């Protein structure tokens, strides 16, 4: 079985290629790496064949289905920034995480809040240490740890067509930000796919 790191890298490359090609929604298909996948508009959803509960502390890949969208490209040709929905296959909990893959994963200034705006609604603010946290061994993926803010963000993602992330940039300029637009088209279909395939397991360890 491939490692979590290998699978994650290949998945990110597939997501980048998918966004560039602009593929529309497709049918679920089985990937040679041992995963069920489905393209849903601007999102790619994945459910691995196996649930490996004994590896749960190493990363969500082993016990979850997940779906991501991203924008831009880093030096490795992967999305510079991503949003990921993560469905825990053991307890049904739904998480959401922001990934910074630009500038070697160090472009996000943790001392200032991340803002996520949906249309004309007031922006949602997420501060590292109170609303955002890293988990496992990954230092550039930030999970929304505040339950109320997490649920409000997921609800908006389901309802809206797009989100604008205002990302504070690390460096000498305390006013430096970058605005990125992420499509929410495909969120509902990706959630449906993850729910449907969460219990489709060939191996449980």
Buried (B, 14 or more C-beta within 10 A) or exposed (E): EEEBEEBBBBBBBBBBEBBEEEBEBEEBEEBEBBBBBBBBBBBBBBBBBBBBEEBBEBBBBBBBBBBBBBBBBBEEEBBBBBBBBBBBBEEEEBBBBBBBBBBEBBBBBBEBBBBBBBEEEEBBEBBBEEBBBBBBEBEBBBBBBBEEBBEEBBEBBEEBEBBBBBBBBBEEEEEBBBEBEBBBBBBBBBBEBBBBBBEEEEEEE
